[in-house]
Amino acid sequence: MEILKAVGLKKYYSTDAYEVRALDDVTLSVEDREFLAIVGTSGSGKTAPV
């Protein structure tokens, strides 16, 4: 059974010089009893501002 679904996620970071597409049309689903971890180096954007 699907307990979480996200479709078409996008997150872009921009500066005067360039644009970083951290997420670009990402789709994700998590099934019941699946384990999910979000990992990355410090400062890589794992925490989003509320």
mmJSON file of the N, C-alpha and C atoms, coordinates in Angstrom:
{"data_MODEL":{"atom_site":{
"group_PDB":["ATOM","ATOM","ATOM","ATOM","ATOM","ATOM","ATOM","ATOM","ATOM","ATOM","ATOM","ATOM","ATOM","ATOM","ATOM","ATOM","ATOM","ATOM","ATOM","ATOM","ATOM","ATOM","ATOM","ATOM","ATOM","ATOM","ATOM","ATOM","ATOM","ATOM","ATOM","ATOM","ATOM","ATOM","ATOM","ATOM","ATOM","ATOM","ATOM","ATOM","ATOM","ATOM","ATOM","ATOM","ATOM","ATOM","ATOM","ATOM","ATOM","ATOM","ATOM","ATOM","ATOM","ATOM","ATOM","ATOM","ATOM","ATOM","ATOM","ATOM","ATOM","ATOM","ATOM","ATOM","ATOM","ATOM","ATOM","ATOM","ATOM","ATOM","ATOM","ATOM","ATOM","ATOM","ATOM","ATOM","ATOM","ATOM","ATOM","ATOM","ATOM","ATOM","ATOM","ATOM","ATOM","ATOM","ATOM","ATOM","ATOM","ATOM","ATOM","ATOM","ATOM","ATOM","ATOM","ATOM","ATOM","ATOM","ATOM","ATOM","ATOM","ATOM","ATOM","ATOM","ATOM","ATOM","ATOM","ATOM","ATOM","ATOM","ATOM","ATOM","ATOM","ATOM","ATOM","ATOM","ATOM","ATOM","ATOM","ATOM","ATOM","ATOM","ATOM","ATOM","ATOM","ATOM","ATOM","ATOM","ATOM","ATOM","ATOM","ATOM","ATOM","ATOM","ATOM","ATOM","ATOM","ATOM","ATOM","ATOM","ATOM","ATOM","ATOM","ATOM","ATOM","ATOM","ATOM","ATOM","ATOM","ATOM"],
"id":[1,2,3,4,5,6,7,8,9,10,11,12,13,14,15,16,17,18,19,20,21,22,23,24,25,26,27,28,29,30,31,32,33,34,35,36,37,38,39,40,41,42,43,44,45,46,47,48,49,50,51,52,53,54,55,56,57,58,59,60,61,62,63,64,65,66,67,68,69,70,71,72,73,74,75,76,77,78,79,80,81,82,83,84,85,86,87,88,89,90,91,92,93,94,95,96,97,98,99,100,101,102,103,104,105,106,107,108,109,110,111,112,113,114,115,116,117,118,119,120,121,122,123,124,125,126,127,128,129,130,131,132,133,134,135,136,137,138,139,140,141,142,143,144,145,146,147,148,149,150],
"type_symbol":["N","C","C","N","C","C","N","C","C","N","C","C","N","C","C","N","C","C","N","C","C","N","C","C","N","C","C","N","C","C","N","C","C","N","C","C","N","C","C","N","C","C","N","C","C","N","C","C","N","C","C","N","C","C","N","C","C","N","C","C","N","C","C","N","C","C","N","C","C","N","C","C","N","C","C","N","C","C","N","C","C","N","C","C","N","C","C","N","C","C","N","C","C","N","C","C","N","C","C","N","C","C","N","C","C","N","C","C","N","C","C","N","C","C","N","C","C","N","C","C","N","C","C","N","C","C","N","C","C","N","C","C","N","C","C","N","C","C","N","C","C","N","C","C","N","C","C","N","C","C"],
"label_atom_id":["N","CA","C","N","CA","C","N","CA","C","N","CA","C","N","CA","C","N","CA","C","N","CA","C","N","CA","C","N","CA","C","N","CA","C","N","CA","C","N","CA","C","N","CA","C","N","CA","C","N","CA","C","N","CA","C","N","CA","C","N","CA","C","N","CA","C","N","CA","C","N","CA","C","N","CA","C","N","CA","C","N","CA","C","N","CA","C","N","CA","C","N","CA","C","N","CA","C","N","CA","C","N","CA","C","N","CA","C","N","CA","C","N","CA","C","N","CA","C","N","CA","C","N","CA","C","N","CA","C","N","CA","C","N","CA","C","N","CA","C","N","CA","C","N","CA","C","N","CA","C","N","CA","C","N","CA","C","N","CA","C","N","CA","C","N","CA","C","N","CA","C","N","CA","C"],
"label_alt_id":[null,null,null,null,null,null,null,null,null,null,null,null,null,null,null,null,null,null,null,null,null,null,null,null,null,null,null,null,null,null,null,null,null,null,null,null,null,null,null,null,null,null,null,null,null,null,null,null,null,null,null,null,null,null,null,null,null,null,null,null,null,null,null,null,null,null,null,null,null,null,null,null,null,null,null,null,null,null,null,null,null,null,null,null,null,null,null,null,null,null,null,null,null,null,null,null,null,null,null,null,null,null,null,null,null,null,null,null,null,null,null,null,null,null,null,null,null,null,null,null,null,null,null,null,null,null,null,null,null,null,null,null,null,null,null,null,null,null,null,null,null,null,null,null,null,null,null,null,null,null],
"label_comp_id":["MET","MET","MET","GLU","GLU","GLU","ILE","ILE","ILE","LEU","LEU","LEU","LYS","LYS","LYS","ALA","ALA","ALA","VAL","VAL","VAL","GLY","GLY","GLY","LEU","LEU","LEU","LYS","LYS","LYS","LYS","LYS","LYS","TYR","TYR","TYR","TYR","TYR","TYR","SER","SER","SER","THR","THR","THR","ASP","ASP","ASP","ALA","ALA","ALA","TYR","TYR","TYR","GLU","GLU","GLU","VAL","VAL","VAL","ARG","ARG","ARG","ALA","ALA","ALA","LEU","LEU","LEU","ASP","ASP","ASP","ASP","ASP","ASP","VAL","VAL","VAL","THR","THR","THR","LEU","LEU","LEU","SER","SER","SER","VAL","VAL","VAL","GLU","GLU","GLU","ASP","ASP","ASP","ARG","ARG","ARG","GLU","GLU","GLU","PHE","PHE","PHE","LEU","LEU","LEU","ALA","ALA","ALA","ILE","ILE","ILE","VAL","VAL","VAL","GLY","GLY","GLY","THR","THR","THR","SER","SER","SER","GLY","GLY","GLY","SER","SER","SER","GLY","GLY","GLY","LYS","LYS","LYS","THR","THR","THR","ALA","ALA","ALA","PRO","PRO","PRO","VAL","VAL","VAL"],
"label_asym_id":["A","A","A","A","A","A","A","A","A","A","A","A","A","A","A","A","A","A","A","A","A","A","A","A","A","A","A","A","A","A","A","A","A","A","A","A","A","A","A","A","A","A","A","A","A","A","A","A","A","A","A","A","A","A","A","A","A","A","A","A","A","A","A","A","A","A","A","A","A","A","A","A","A","A","A","A","A","A","A","A","A","A","A","A","A","A","A","A","A","A","A","A","A","A","A","A","A","A","A","A","A","A","A","A","A","A","A","A","A","A","A","A","A","A","A","A","A","A","A","A","A","A","A","A","A","A","A","A","A","A","A","A","A","A","A","A","A","A","A","A","A","A","A","A","A","A","A","A","A","A"],
"label_entity_id":["1","1","1","1","1","1","1","1","1","1","1","1","1","1","1","1","1","1","1","1","1","1","1","1","1","1","1","1","1","1","1","1","1","1","1","1","1","1","1","1","1","1","1","1","1","1","1","1","1","1","1","1","1","1","1","1","1","1","1","1","1","1","1","1","1","1","1","1","1","1","1","1","1","1","1","1","1","1","1","1","1","1","1","1","1","1","1","1","1","1","1","1","1","1","1","1","1","1","1","1","1","1","1","1","1","1","1","1","1","1","1","1","1","1","1","1","1","1","1","1","1","1","1","1","1","1","1","1","1","1","1","1","1","1","1","1","1","1","1","1","1","1","1","1","1","1","1","1","1","1"],
"label_seq_id":[1,1,1,2,2,2,3,3,3,4,4,4,5,5,5,6,6,6,7,7,7,8,8,8,9,9,9,10,10,10,11,11,11,12,12,12,13,13,13,14,14,14,15,15,15,16,16,16,17,17,17,18,18,18,19,19,19,20,20,20,21,21,21,22,22,22,23,23,23,24,24,24,25,25,25,26,26,26,27,27,27,28,28,28,29,29,29,30,30,30,31,31,31,32,32,32,33,33,33,34,34,34,35,35,35,36,36,36,37,37,37,38,38,38,39,39,39,40,40,40,41,41,41,42,42,42,43,43,43,44,44,44,45,45,45,46,46,46,47,47,47,48,48,48,49,49,49,50,50,50],
"pdbx_PDB_ins_code":[null,null,null,null,null,null,null,null,null,null,null,null,null,null,null,null,null,null,null,null,null,null,null,null,null,null,null,null,null,null,null,null,null,null,null,null,null,null,null,null,null,null,null,null,null,null,null,null,null,null,null,null,null,null,null,null,null,null,null,null,null,null,null,null,null,null,null,null,null,null,null,null,null,null,null,null,null,null,null,null,null,null,null,null,null,null,null,null,null,null,null,null,null,null,null,null,null,null,null,null,null,null,null,null,null,null,null,null,null,null,null,null,null,null,null,null,null,null,null,null,null,null,null,null,null,null,null,null,null,null,null,null,null,null,null,null,null,null,null,null,null,null,null,null,null,null,null,null,null,null],
"Cartn_x":[0.838,0.0,0.891,0.617,1.367,0.953,1.929,1.613,2.081,2.937,3.426,3.692,3.25,3.502,3.744,4.801,5.12,5.362,4.775,4.866,5.339,6.347,6.803,7.503,8.235,8.933,10.031,10.119,11.162,11.707,13.016,13.675,14.883,14.853,15.94,16.551,17.858,18.597,19.254,19.15,19.72,20.649,21.681,22.539,22.605,23.356,23.51,24.218,25.06,25.895,25.298,24.493,24.029,22.77,22.177,21.009,21.333,21.037,21.231,19.855,19.665,18.414,18.603,18.37,18.557,17.565,16.333,15.3,14.641,14.432,13.819,12.858,11.58,10.514,10.721,10.974,11.201,9.87,9.666,8.495,8.97,8.281,8.683,7.439,7.494,6.428,7.073,6.436,6.921,5.792,6.119,5.144,5.171,4.077,3.994,5.136,5.797,6.901,8.214,8.274,9.534,10.317,11.626,12.503,13.063,13.049,13.521,14.473,15.601,16.559,16.954,17.068,17.563,18.956,19.949,21.337,22.045,23.099,23.91,24.9,25.866,26.878,26.269,26.953,26.501,26.397,25.281,25.079,24.531,24.144,23.667,22.175,21.457,20.043,19.049,19.414,18.478,17.353,17.598,16.59,16.041,14.721,14.093,13.534,13.616,13.024,11.512,10.939,9.477,8.773],
"Cartn_y":[-1.171,0.0,1.244,2.16,3.411,4.349,4.823,5.709,7.143,7.338,8.678,8.752,9.856,10.039,11.523,11.799,13.161,13.12,14.05,14.055,15.417,15.409,16.632,17.623,17.128,18.031,18.811,20.1,20.959,21.848,22.012,22.948,23.515,24.81,25.487,26.525,26.651,27.68,28.571,29.866,30.787,31.794,32.15,33.275,34.158,35.219,36.083,35.341,34.373,33.708,32.412,31.695,30.383,29.93,28.85,28.225,26.757,26.288,24.881,24.232,23.166,22.415,21.223,21.464,20.417,19.282,19.623,18.659,19.2,18.335,18.786,17.71,17.871,16.951,15.546,15.49,14.233,13.669,12.378,11.671,10.583,10.452,9.524,8.905,7.597,6.969,6.029,5.953,5.099,4.147,2.869,1.842,1.572,1.054,0.652,-0.307,-0.092,-0.899,-0.712,0.248,0.589,1.548,1.511,2.406,3.426,4.692,5.771,6.647,6.997,7.897,8.979,10.188,11.302,11.617,11.449,11.612,12.614,13.194,14.126,14.824,15.443,16.151,17.37,17.838,19.031,20.209,20.909,22.056,21.719,20.456,20.055,20.281,20.782,21.137,20.103,19.28,18.269,18.873,20.022,20.686,21.873,21.916,23.02,24.006,25.3,26.282,26.124,26.386,26.228,27.515],
"Cartn_z":[0.0,0.0,0.0,-0.876,-0.975,0.163,0.957,2.074,1.854,0.859,0.541,-0.948,-1.564,-2.988,-3.263,-4.004,-4.427,-5.93,-6.648,-8.107,-8.593,-9.458,-10.107,-9.193,-8.201,-7.283,-7.998,-7.671,-8.233,-7.134,-7.119,-6.196,-6.904,-7.167,-7.856,-6.927,-6.981,-6.263,-7.307,-7.136,-8.12,-7.462,-8.218,-7.871,-9.104,-9.026,-10.204,-11.339,-10.998,-11.999,-12.556,-11.76,-12.225,-11.488,-12.001,-11.384,-11.123,-9.921,-9.564,-9.502,-10.253,-10.206,-9.275,-7.985,-6.982,-7.198,-7.498,-7.885,-9.133,-10.112,-11.362,-11.86,-11.54,-11.942,-11.354,-10.044,-9.342,-8.853,-9.069,-8.563,-7.618,-6.486,-5.442,-4.826,-4.567,-3.788,-2.776,-1.602,-0.531,-0.162,-0.12,0.226,1.729,2.239,3.637,3.965,5.093,5.599,4.832,3.921,3.266,4.147,4.044,4.788,3.821,4.195,3.347,4.143,3.547,4.186,3.19,3.684,2.875,3.391,2.528,2.939,2.033,2.539,1.767,2.679,2.068,2.844,3.527,4.54,5.24,4.274,4.334,3.455,2.094,1.869,0.541,0.339,1.368,1.169,1.652,2.599,3.111,3.921,4.536,5.358,4.583,4.442,3.74,4.76,4.487,5.406,5.435,6.577,6.731,6.397],
"occupancy":[1.0,1.0,1.0,1.0,1.0,1.0,1.0,1.0,1.0,1.0,1.0,1.0,1.0,1.0,1.0,1.0,1.0,1.0,1.0,1.0,1.0,1.0,1.0,1.0,1.0,1.0,1.0,1.0,1.0,1.0,1.0,1.0,1.0,1.0,1.0,1.0,1.0,1.0,1.0,1.0,1.0,1.0,1.0,1.0,1.0,1.0,1.0,1.0,1.0,1.0,1.0,1.0,1.0,1.0,1.0,1.0,1.0,1.0,1.0,1.0,1.0,1.0,1.0,1.0,1.0,1.0,1.0,1.0,1.0,1.0,1.0,1.0,1.0,1.0,1.0,1.0,1.0,1.0,1.0,1.0,1.0,1.0,1.0,1.0,1.0,1.0,1.0,1.0,1.0,1.0,1.0,1.0,1.0,1.0,1.0,1.0,1.0,1.0,1.0,1.0,1.0,1.0,1.0,1.0,1.0,1.0,1.0,1.0,1.0,1.0,1.0,1.0,1.0,1.0,1.0,1.0,1.0,1.0,1.0,1.0,1.0,1.0,1.0,1.0,1.0,1.0,1.0,1.0,1.0,1.0,1.0,1.0,1.0,1.0,1.0,1.0,1.0,1.0,1.0,1.0,1.0,1.0,1.0,1.0,1.0,1.0,1.0,1.0,1.0,1.0],
"B_iso_or_equiv":[0.0,0.0,0.0,0.0,0.0,0.0,0.0,0.0,0.0,0.0,0.0,0.0,0.0,0.0,0.0,0.0,0.0,0.0,0.0,0.0,0.0,0.0,0.0,0.0,0.0,0.0,0.0,0.0,0.0,0.0,0.0,0.0,0.0,0.0,0.0,0.0,0.0,0.0,0.0,0.0,0.0,0.0,0.0,0.0,0.0,0.0,0.0,0.0,0.0,0.0,0.0,0.0,0.0,0.0,0.0,0.0,0.0,0.0,0.0,0.0,0.0,0.0,0.0,0.0,0.0,0.0,0.0,0.0,0.0,0.0,0.0,0.0,0.0,0.0,0.0,0.0,0.0,0.0,0.0,0.0,0.0,0.0,0.0,0.0,0.0,0.0,0.0,0.0,0.0,0.0,0.0,0.0,0.0,0.0,0.0,0.0,0.0,0.0,0.0,0.0,0.0,0.0,0.0,0.0,0.0,0.0,0.0,0.0,0.0,0.0,0.0,0.0,0.0,0.0,0.0,0.0,0.0,0.0,0.0,0.0,0.0,0.0,0.0,0.0,0.0,0.0,0.0,0.0,0.0,0.0,0.0,0.0,0.0,0.0,0.0,0.0,0.0,0.0,0.0,0.0,0.0,0.0,0.0,0.0,0.0,0.0,0.0,0.0,0.0,0.0],
"pdbx_formal_charge":[null,null,null,null,null,null,null,null,null,null,null,null,null,null,null,null,null,null,null,null,null,null,null,null,null,null,null,null,null,null,null,null,null,null,null,null,null,null,null,null,null,null,null,null,null,null,null,null,null,null,null,null,null,null,null,null,null,null,null,null,null,null,null,null,null,null,null,null,null,null,null,null,null,null,null,null,null,null,null,null,null,null,null,null,null,null,null,null,null,null,null,null,null,null,null,null,null,null,null,null,null,null,null,null,null,null,null,null,null,null,null,null,null,null,null,null,null,null,null,null,null,null,null,null,null,null,null,null,null,null,null,null,null,null,null,null,null,null,null,null,null,null,null,null,null,null,null,null,null,null],
"auth_seq_id":[1,1,1,2,2,2,3,3,3,4,4,4,5,5,5,6,6,6,7,7,7,8,8,8,9,9,9,10,10,10,11,11,11,12,12,12,13,13,13,14,14,14,15,15,15,16,16,16,17,17,17,18,18,18,19,19,19,20,20,20,21,21,21,22,22,22,23,23,23,24,24,24,25,25,25,26,26,26,27,27,27,28,28,28,29,29,29,30,30,30,31,31,31,32,32,32,33,33,33,34,34,34,35,35,35,36,36,36,37,37,37,38,38,38,39,39,39,40,40,40,41,41,41,42,42,42,43,43,43,44,44,44,45,45,45,46,46,46,47,47,47,48,48,48,49,49,49,50,50,50],
"auth_comp_id":["MET","MET","MET","GLU","GLU","GLU","ILE","ILE","ILE","LEU","LEU","LEU","LYS","LYS","LYS","ALA","ALA","ALA","VAL","VAL","VAL","GLY","GLY","GLY","LEU","LEU","LEU","LYS","LYS","LYS","LYS","LYS","LYS","TYR","TYR","TYR","TYR","TYR","TYR","SER","SER","SER","THR","THR","THR","ASP","ASP","ASP","ALA","ALA","ALA","TYR","TYR","TYR","GLU","GLU","GLU","VAL","VAL","VAL","ARG","ARG","ARG","ALA","ALA","ALA","LEU","LEU","LEU","ASP","ASP","ASP","ASP","ASP","ASP","VAL","VAL","VAL","THR","THR","THR","LEU","LEU","LEU","SER","SER","SER","VAL","VAL","VAL","GLU","GLU","GLU","ASP","ASP","ASP","ARG","ARG","ARG","GLU","GLU","GLU","PHE","PHE","PHE","LEU","LEU","LEU","ALA","ALA","ALA","ILE","ILE","ILE","VAL","VAL","VAL","GLY","GLY","GLY","THR","THR","THR","SER","SER","SER","GLY","GLY","GLY","SER","SER","SER","GLY","GLY","GLY","LYS","LYS","LYS","THR","THR","THR","ALA","ALA","ALA","PRO","PRO","PRO","VAL","VAL","VAL"],
"auth_asym_id":["A","A","A","A","A","A","A","A","A","A","A","A","A","A","A","A","A","A","A","A","A","A","A","A","A","A","A","A","A","A","A","A","A","A","A","A","A","A","A","A","A","A","A","A","A","A","A","A","A","A","A","A","A","A","A","A","A","A","A","A","A","A","A","A","A","A","A","A","A","A","A","A","A","A","A","A","A","A","A","A","A","A","A","A","A","A","A","A","A","A","A","A","A","A","A","A","A","A","A","A","A","A","A","A","A","A","A","A","A","A","A","A","A","A","A","A","A","A","A","A","A","A","A","A","A","A","A","A","A","A","A","A","A","A","A","A","A","A","A","A","A","A","A","A","A","A","A","A","A","A"],
"auth_atom_id":["N","CA","C","N","CA","C","N","CA","C","N","CA","C","N","CA","C","N","CA","C","N","CA","C","N","CA","C","N","CA","C","N","CA","C","N","CA","C","N","CA","C","N","CA","C","N","CA","C","N","CA","C","N","CA","C","N","CA","C","N","CA","C","N","CA","C","N","CA","C","N","CA","C","N","CA","C","N","CA","C","N","CA","C","N","CA","C","N","CA","C","N","CA","C","N","CA","C","N","CA","C","N","CA","C","N","CA","C","N","CA","C","N","CA","C","N","CA","C","N","CA","C","N","CA","C","N","CA","C","N","CA","C","N","CA","C","N","CA","C","N","CA","C","N","CA","C","N","CA","C","N","CA","C","N","CA","C","N","CA","C","N","CA","C","N","CA","C","N","CA","C","N","CA","C"],
"pdbx_PDB_model_num":[1,1,1,1,1,1,1,1,1,1,1,1,1,1,1,1,1,1,1,1,1,1,1,1,1,1,1,1,1,1,1,1,1,1,1,1,1,1,1,1,1,1,1,1,1,1,1,1,1,1,1,1,1,1,1,1,1,1,1,1,1,1,1,1,1,1,1,1,1,1,1,1,1,1,1,1,1,1,1,1,1,1,1,1,1,1,1,1,1,1,1,1,1,1,1,1,1,1,1,1,1,1,1,1,1,1,1,1,1,1,1,1,1,1,1,1,1,1,1,1,1,1,1,1,1,1,1,1,1,1,1,1,1,1,1,1,1,1,1,1,1,1,1,1,1,1,1,1,1,1]
}}}
